[in-house]
């Protein structure tokens, strides 16, 4: 029912008659609305609230919706627009409403369940024509609020999501609503590639494969990979592969060694900020405890014999002087000096995370010949570190020749080159992916991430159980 109780504006003549006709037609906004009273949604107030249906707040609060939007969030959202309908205007559904309806109906194309956003009966409709405007508007608003959060940050994201209501408010204030809807999913190459495969771009996909695609798409929503960067690196853990891109075009692909199952390489978005040539290596406390403590307890001079440096409470000492059976490892630091035997090889590509994860060269190149390369303690070892260092430095204001790169890698003492332009790095876990040459790969779930996530997810009903 249209809003009632309008007062005739104090206009004269023809304008007054026109105003009266508009009141009778239900096309004049509620006089309690004052433009600009809500700074966050001035455009919404001026455009979307005009000519809408007035909803009863209790009706909104009592509506049962398939989405997981809370009644409080939904009530607050409508309160911001004076409880006028979002998508029903002047007796008709807006184009934004129809676009929202079709987007939610087609949630399966993003690996999501349409049934999580709209009632099944509503999903059977071809369009919004003939649907109850008050009820359907609330369903659409709640559905899009939930969908926006799900498709942008992930429905099963282990981190808190808080963008649904705010993002929807931003969207309905835009004139290019279709562009807004298209911008909600991740825009990175990996996600778009998986969505194309799910949509049948490479042929029919079985329901089991669809679920695998949906799992990987979900994970990509948690931490979006770079989009539009002039240069970036992409590591895929299950594929044990590194891809190098310039302006979105593949420059080179190479093998990598990633973390073993007991020390998994974490999924993250980061950036290379410096190159440390001829690096030394300071293993973490956990690595010292798990990989070296037994040897040091058997022979206290173990690190001395290896030529490593040992510090106790920050003071240089000898390995032999420490009682490794009783010492507090939090007080001990061991460091492997630069050199041919150093575990990091000739160069470390330093990232910004606080988890001691980075890319680096290695002194064990034979591991790149293995078909499954899960051997590291979490860091990523790259197959051709000199080429990568040369390519990275080629993007800096002062480039470095390959001869200079190799000379710095063999210095014997550490030398750090900070980058004037950081280089985005995406470390992903994709058991299905489209590489830079547009080849589709299906990988083993080496860490079991897919299995654990799939057990939590609900898939479209059409995909079966």
C-alpha positions as CSV (number, residue, x, y, z in Angstrom):
1,X,0.0,0.0,0.0
2,X,1.3,3.4,-0.8
3,X,2.3,5.8,2.0
4,X,-0.5,8.0,3.3
5,X,-0.8,11.2,5.3
6,X,0.9,13.6,2.9
7,X,0.3,17.3,3.4
8,X,-0.5,19.5,0.4
9,X,2.6,21.7,-0.3
10,X,1.9,25.4,0.0
11,X,2.0,26.0,-3.7
12,X,-0.6,27.9,-5.7
13,X,-2.4,27.6,-9.0
14,X,-1.6,24.7,-11.4
15,X,1.3,23.6,-9.2
16,X,-1.0,23.1,-6.3
17,X,-3.5,21.1,-8.4
18,X,-0.6,19.0,-9.7
19,X,0.6,18.4,-6.2
20,X,-2.8,17.3,-5.1
21,X,-3.0,14.8,-8.0
22,X,0.4,13.4,-7.0
23,X,-0.7,13.0,-3.5
24,X,-3.8,11.0,-4.7
25,X,-1.5,8.9,-6.9
26,X,0.8,8.2,-3.9
27,X,3.8,9.7,-5.7
28,X,4.9,12.3,-3.2
29,X,7.6,11.4,-0.6
30,X,6.8,11.4,3.1
31,X,7.1,15.0,4.4
32,X,9.0,13.7,7.4
33,X,11.9,13.1,5.1
34,X,14.3,16.0,4.9
35,X,17.0,15.8,2.2
36,X,20.4,15.7,3.7
37,X,19.2,14.4,7.1
38,X,21.3,11.3,6.5
39,X,24.7,12.3,5.2
40,X,25.7,8.7,4.5
41,X,22.9,8.2,2.0
42,X,22.0,11.6,0.6
43,X,21.7,10.2,-2.9
44,X,19.6,7.3,-1.6
45,X,17.3,9.8,0.2
46,X,17.0,12.0,-2.9
47,X,16.5,9.3,-5.5
48,X,15.7,5.9,-4.2
49,X,13.3,6.9,-1.4
50,X,11.2,9.0,-3.8
51,X,8.0,7.4,-4.9
52,X,8.5,4.2,-2.9
53,X,6.2,2.2,-0.7
54,X,6.2,2.9,3.0
55,X,6.9,-0.2,5.1
56,X,5.9,-0.9,8.7
57,X,9.0,-1.4,10.8
58,X,7.4,-4.3,12.6
59,X,6.6,-6.0,9.2
60,X,10.4,-5.8,8.4
61,X,11.4,-7.1,11.8
62,X,9.0,-10.1,11.6
63,X,9.9,-11.1,8.0
64,X,11.6,-14.4,7.7
65,X,14.3,-14.4,5.1
66,X,16.5,-17.3,3.8
67,X,19.6,-15.1,4.2
68,X,21.6,-14.9,7.4
69,X,21.1,-11.1,7.7
70,X,20.0,-10.2,11.2
71,X,16.6,-8.6,11.8
72,X,18.5,-5.7,13.4
73,X,20.7,-5.1,10.4
74,X,17.7,-5.2,8.1
75,X,15.7,-2.9,10.3
76,X,18.6,-0.4,10.6
77,X,19.0,-0.5,6.8
78,X,15.4,0.4,6.1
79,X,15.4,3.0,8.9
80,X,18.2,4.9,7.1
81,X,15.8,5.3,4.1
82,X,12.8,6.1,6.3
83,X,11.3,2.6,5.8
84,X,10.7,3.1,2.1
85,X,11.1,0.1,-0.3
86,X,14.5,-0.3,-1.8
87,X,13.7,-1.6,-5.3
88,X,9.9,-0.8,-5.7
89,X,9.3,2.7,-7.0
90,X,6.2,4.5,-8.4
91,X,4.2,1.3,-8.8
92,X,7.0,-0.7,-10.6
93,X,10.1,-2.7,-9.9
94,X,13.2,-0.7,-10.8
95,X,15.9,-1.9,-13.1
96,X,18.1,-2.3,-10.0
97,X,15.5,-4.6,-8.5
98,X,15.3,-6.8,-11.6
99,X,19.1,-6.9,-11.8
100,X,19.3,-7.9,-8.1
101,X,16.7,-10.6,-8.7
102,X,18.5,-12.1,-11.6
103,X,21.9,-11.9,-9.8
104,X,20.6,-13.8,-6.8
105,X,18.8,-16.3,-8.9
106,X,22.1,-16.9,-10.7
107,X,24.2,-17.2,-7.5
108,X,25.3,-20.6,-8.7
109,X,27.5,-19.0,-11.3
110,X,29.6,-17.7,-8.4
111,X,29.6,-21.1,-6.7
112,X,27.0,-19.9,-4.2
113,X,23.4,-21.2,-3.3
114,X,20.6,-19.1,-4.6
115,X,18.5,-20.7,-1.9
116,X,20.6,-18.9,0.7
117,X,19.3,-15.5,-0.5
118,X,15.7,-15.9,-1.8
119,X,12.8,-18.2,-1.0
120,X,12.4,-21.2,-3.3
121,X,9.0,-20.0,-4.4
122,X,10.4,-16.7,-5.5
123,X,13.3,-18.3,-7.3
124,X,10.8,-20.1,-9.5
125,X,9.6,-16.8,-10.9
126,X,10.9,-15.6,-14.2
127,X,10.7,-12.0,-13.1
128,X,9.4,-9.8,-10.3
129,X,6.2,-9.0,-12.1
130,X,3.2,-9.8,-10.0
131,X,5.1,-10.4,-6.8
132,X,4.1,-8.9,-3.6
133,X,6.0,-5.6,-3.5
134,X,6.5,-5.2,0.2
135,X,7.4,-8.8,0.9
136,X,9.6,-9.2,-2.1
137,X,11.4,-5.9,-1.5
138,X,12.5,-7.1,1.9
139,X,13.6,-10.4,0.5
140,X,15.6,-8.8,-2.2
141,X,17.2,-6.3,0.1
142,X,18.1,-8.9,2.7
143,X,19.3,-11.3,0.0
144,X,21.5,-8.8,-1.7
145,X,22.9,-7.7,1.6
146,X,24.0,-11.2,2.4
147,X,25.1,-12.0,-1.2
148,X,27.3,-8.9,-1.3
149,X,29.1,-10.0,1.9
150,X,29.4,-13.7,0.7
151,X,30.6,-13.1,-2.8
152,X,33.1,-10.4,-1.8
153,X,34.5,-11.7,1.5
154,X,33.4,-15.3,1.5
155,X,30.4,-17.1,3.1
156,X,32.7,-19.3,5.2
157,X,35.5,-16.8,5.9
158,X,37.2,-17.6,9.2
159,X,37.7,-13.9,9.7
160,X,34.8,-11.6,10.7
161,X,32.8,-10.1,7.8
162,X,31.2,-6.6,8.3
163,X,30.6,-5.2,4.9
164,X,27.1,-6.4,3.9
165,X,24.9,-3.5,5.0
166,X,27.5,-0.8,4.3
167,X,28.3,-2.2,0.8
168,X,24.6,-2.4,-0.1
169,X,24.1,1.2,1.0
170,X,27.0,2.3,-1.2
171,X,25.6,0.3,-4.1
172,X,22.1,1.5,-4.2
173,X,23.4,5.1,-4.2
174,X,25.1,4.5,-7.5
175,X,23.5,5.2,-10.9
176,X,25.5,2.3,-12.5
177,X,24.0,-0.4,-10.4
178,X,24.9,-3.1,-12.9
179,X,28.5,-2.2,-12.7
180,X,28.3,-2.3,-8.9
181,X,26.9,-5.8,-9.0
182,X,29.6,-6.9,-11.4
183,X,32.3,-5.5,-9.1
184,X,31.2,-7.5,-6.0
185,X,33.1,-10.7,-6.8
186,X,37.0,-10.8,-6.7
187,X,38.4,-9.3,-9.9
188,X,41.7,-11.2,-9.9
189,X,42.7,-13.5,-12.7
190,X,42.5,-16.7,-10.7
191,X,38.9,-16.2,-9.6
192,X,37.7,-15.1,-13.0
193,X,39.3,-18.2,-14.5
194,X,37.5,-20.5,-12.1
195,X,34.2,-18.8,-12.7
196,X,34.6,-19.3,-16.4
197,X,35.3,-23.0,-15.9
198,X,32.3,-23.3,-13.7
199,X,30.2,-21.6,-16.3
200,X,31.2,-24.2,-18.9
201,X,33.9,-22.3,-20.8
202,X,35.9,-25.5,-21.2
203,X,33.0,-27.8,-21.6
204,X,30.6,-29.6,-19.2
205,X,31.7,-29.9,-15.6
206,X,30.6,-32.7,-13.3
207,X,28.9,-31.9,-10.0
208,X,31.9,-33.1,-8.1
209,X,34.2,-30.8,-10.1
210,X,31.7,-27.9,-9.6
211,X,32.0,-28.4,-5.8
212,X,35.8,-28.3,-6.1
213,X,35.6,-25.1,-8.1
214,X,33.2,-23.6,-5.6
215,X,35.6,-24.5,-2.7
216,X,38.5,-22.8,-4.4
217,X,36.5,-19.7,-5.4
218,X,35.3,-19.4,-1.8
219,X,38.9,-19.4,-0.6
220,X,39.9,-16.7,-3.1
221,X,37.3,-14.4,-1.6
222,X,38.9,-14.4,1.7
223,X,42.0,-12.5,0.5
224,X,41.8,-11.1,-3.0
225,X,44.8,-11.4,-5.2
226,X,46.2,-8.3,-7.0
227,X,44.2,-6.9,-9.8
228,X,45.6,-4.5,-12.4
229,X,49.1,-4.5,-11.0
230,X,51.8,-3.8,-13.7
231,X,53.9,-6.6,-12.3
232,X,53.1,-9.4,-9.9
233,X,54.0,-12.9,-8.8
234,X,51.6,-15.8,-8.2
235,X,52.5,-18.9,-6.2
236,X,50.1,-21.9,-6.3
237,X,50.9,-24.2,-3.4
238,X,49.2,-27.5,-4.7
239,X,50.8,-26.9,-8.1
240,X,54.2,-26.0,-6.6
241,X,54.4,-23.4,-9.3
242,X,55.4,-19.7,-9.5
243,X,54.1,-17.5,-12.3
244,X,55.5,-14.1,-13.2
245,X,53.2,-11.5,-14.8
246,X,53.7,-8.2,-16.5
247,X,50.5,-6.2,-17.2
248,X,48.5,-9.4,-16.8
249,X,50.6,-11.3,-19.3
250,X,52.6,-14.4,-18.3
251,X,56.3,-13.8,-18.6
252,X,57.6,-17.0,-17.1
253,X,56.6,-20.0,-15.0
254,X,58.9,-22.0,-12.8
255,X,58.8,-24.7,-10.2
256,X,58.9,-24.0,-6.5
257,X,59.4,-26.0,-3.3
258,X,56.7,-25.3,-0.7
259,X,56.1,-26.3,2.9
260,X,55.7,-29.9,3.9
261,X,52.4,-31.0,5.5
262,X,53.8,-30.5,9.0
263,X,54.9,-26.9,8.2
264,X,52.4,-25.7,5.7
265,X,53.1,-22.7,3.5
266,X,50.4,-20.2,4.5
267,X,48.0,-18.6,2.0
268,X,48.5,-14.9,1.9
269,X,48.7,-11.7,-0.2
270,X,52.0,-9.9,0.4
271,X,54.6,-7.9,-1.5
272,X,58.4,-8.1,-2.0
273,X,60.0,-5.0,-0.5
274,X,63.7,-5.9,-0.7
275,X,66.2,-8.4,-2.0
276,X,68.8,-9.6,0.4
277,X,71.8,-10.9,-1.7
278,X,74.1,-13.5,-0.2
279,X,71.8,-13.7,2.8
280,X,72.5,-15.2,6.2
281,X,69.8,-17.3,7.8
282,X,68.3,-17.1,11.3
283,X,66.0,-20.1,11.7
284,X,62.9,-19.6,13.9
285,X,62.7,-21.1,17.4
286,X,60.4,-23.9,16.1
287,X,62.8,-24.8,13.4
288,X,65.7,-24.9,15.9
289,X,63.7,-27.1,18.2
290,X,62.3,-29.5,15.6
291,X,65.3,-29.8,13.2
292,X,68.5,-29.2,15.2
293,X,67.9,-29.5,18.9
294,X,68.4,-33.3,19.0
295,X,71.8,-33.0,17.3
296,X,72.9,-30.2,19.7
297,X,71.8,-32.2,22.7
298,X,73.8,-35.2,21.4
299,X,76.9,-32.9,20.7
300,X,76.8,-29.4,22.2
301,X,79.5,-28.3,19.7
302,X,77.2,-29.1,16.9
303,X,76.6,-25.5,15.7
304,X,80.3,-24.7,16.1
305,X,81.2,-27.5,13.8
306,X,78.7,-26.3,11.3
307,X,80.3,-22.9,11.3
308,X,77.1,-21.3,12.6
309,X,76.9,-18.3,15.0
310,X,75.3,-18.8,18.4
311,X,73.9,-16.0,20.7
312,X,72.6,-16.4,24.3
313,X,70.6,-13.4,25.6
314,X,71.9,-11.4,22.6
315,X,75.6,-12.1,23.4
316,X,77.8,-14.1,21.1
317,X,78.9,-17.4,22.5
318,X,79.8,-20.9,21.5
319,X,77.5,-23.8,20.9
320,X,79.6,-26.0,23.1
321,X,79.2,-23.7,26.1
322,X,75.4,-24.2,26.2
323,X,73.6,-27.0,28.0
324,X,71.1,-27.8,25.2
325,X,69.2,-30.1,27.4
326,X,68.1,-27.3,29.8
327,X,68.5,-24.0,27.9
328,X,65.4,-21.8,27.3
329,X,65.3,-21.7,23.5
330,X,63.6,-18.3,23.6
331,X,67.0,-16.9,24.9
332,X,69.0,-18.6,22.1
333,X,69.6,-17.4,18.5
334,X,71.5,-19.4,15.9
335,X,72.5,-17.9,12.6
336,X,73.9,-19.5,9.5
337,X,76.4,-17.2,7.8
338,X,76.3,-16.3,4.1
339,X,77.9,-18.8,1.7
340,X,77.5,-21.6,-0.7
341,X,76.0,-23.9,1.9
342,X,73.5,-21.4,3.2
343,X,69.9,-22.7,3.2
344,X,68.6,-19.5,1.5
345,X,71.1,-19.8,-1.4
346,X,72.2,-16.6,-3.1
347,X,69.2,-14.3,-2.5
348,X,66.1,-13.8,-0.3
349,X,63.0,-12.1,-1.6
350,X,61.8,-10.4,1.6
351,X,58.0,-10.0,2.2
352,X,56.3,-7.9,4.9
353,X,54.4,-10.6,6.9
354,X,55.3,-11.3,10.6
355,X,55.3,-15.0,10.1
356,X,58.9,-15.4,8.7
357,X,57.6,-16.4,5.3
358,X,59.4,-15.3,2.2
359,X,60.7,-16.5,-1.2
360,X,64.3,-17.5,-1.6
361,X,67.0,-19.3,-3.5
362,X,68.3,-22.7,-2.2
363,X,71.4,-24.8,-1.9
364,X,69.4,-27.9,-2.7
365,X,68.4,-27.5,-6.3
366,X,68.0,-31.3,-6.8
367,X,64.6,-31.0,-5.1
368,X,63.2,-29.2,-8.1
369,X,63.5,-32.5,-10.0
370,X,60.9,-34.2,-7.7
371,X,57.3,-34.4,-9.0
372,X,56.0,-33.4,-5.6
373,X,58.0,-30.6,-4.0
374,X,56.7,-30.3,-0.4
375,X,60.0,-30.0,1.5
376,X,60.4,-26.6,3.0
377,X,59.6,-25.2,6.5
378,X,57.0,-22.9,5.0
379,X,58.9,-20.5,2.9
380,X,58.9,-20.8,-0.9
381,X,62.1,-21.8,-2.7
382,X,62.3,-20.7,-6.3
383,X,63.9,-22.7,-9.1
384,X,65.7,-19.9,-10.9
385,X,66.4,-17.2,-8.3
386,X,69.0,-15.3,-10.4
387,X,66.5,-14.8,-13.2
388,X,63.8,-13.7,-10.8
389,X,66.1,-11.3,-9.1
390,X,67.2,-9.8,-12.4
391,X,63.6,-9.5,-13.6
392,X,62.6,-7.8,-10.3
393,X,65.5,-5.3,-10.4
394,X,64.7,-4.6,-14.1
395,X,61.5,-3.0,-12.8
396,X,63.3,-0.6,-10.5
397,X,64.6,2.9,-11.4
398,X,68.1,1.6,-11.2
399,X,68.3,-1.8,-12.9
400,X,70.8,-4.6,-12.3
401,X,72.4,-6.7,-15.0
402,X,72.5,-10.4,-14.7
403,X,76.2,-10.3,-14.1
404,X,75.7,-7.9,-11.2
405,X,72.9,-10.1,-9.8
406,X,75.2,-13.2,-9.9
407,X,78.1,-11.3,-8.4
408,X,75.9,-10.0,-5.5
409,X,74.6,-13.5,-4.9
410,X,78.2,-14.8,-4.5
411,X,79.4,-11.9,-2.3
412,X,79.8,-14.0,0.9
413,X,78.4,-11.2,3.0
414,X,74.8,-9.9,3.1
415,X,73.8,-7.0,0.9
416,X,70.2,-5.6,0.9
417,X,68.6,-3.8,-2.0
418,X,65.3,-2.1,-1.1
419,X,62.8,-1.8,-3.8
420,X,61.4,1.6,-4.7
421,X,58.3,-0.1,-5.9
422,X,57.0,-3.1,-4.0
423,X,56.1,-6.2,-6.0
424,X,52.7,-7.8,-5.2
425,X,52.9,-11.6,-4.4
426,X,49.9,-13.9,-4.2
427,X,50.4,-17.2,-2.4
428,X,47.3,-19.2,-3.1
429,X,46.0,-22.7,-2.5
430,X,44.3,-23.7,-5.7
431,X,43.6,-27.4,-6.4
432,X,42.0,-26.2,-9.7
433,X,43.4,-23.3,-11.6
434,X,43.9,-21.7,-15.0
435,X,47.5,-20.9,-15.6
436,X,48.9,-17.8,-17.4
437,X,48.8,-19.7,-20.7
438,X,45.1,-20.5,-20.1
439,X,45.6,-24.2,-19.4
440,X,43.3,-25.8,-16.8
441,X,44.9,-27.8,-14.0
442,X,43.4,-30.1,-11.4
443,X,45.7,-30.7,-8.4
444,X,46.0,-33.0,-5.4
445,X,44.6,-31.5,-2.2
446,X,48.1,-31.8,-0.6
447,X,47.2,-30.1,2.7
448,X,43.6,-31.2,2.9
449,X,42.3,-27.6,2.8
450,X,39.7,-28.5,0.2
451,X,38.3,-31.4,2.2
452,X,38.0,-29.4,5.4
453,X,36.3,-26.4,3.7
454,X,34.0,-28.6,1.6
455,X,32.7,-30.3,4.8
456,X,31.5,-26.9,6.0
457,X,30.0,-25.6,2.8
458,X,26.4,-26.0,1.4
459,X,26.3,-26.2,-2.4
460,X,23.5,-25.5,-4.8
461,X,20.7,-28.1,-4.6
462,X,21.1,-28.8,-8.3
463,X,24.6,-30.2,-7.7
464,X,23.3,-33.0,-5.6
465,X,24.4,-34.2,-2.2
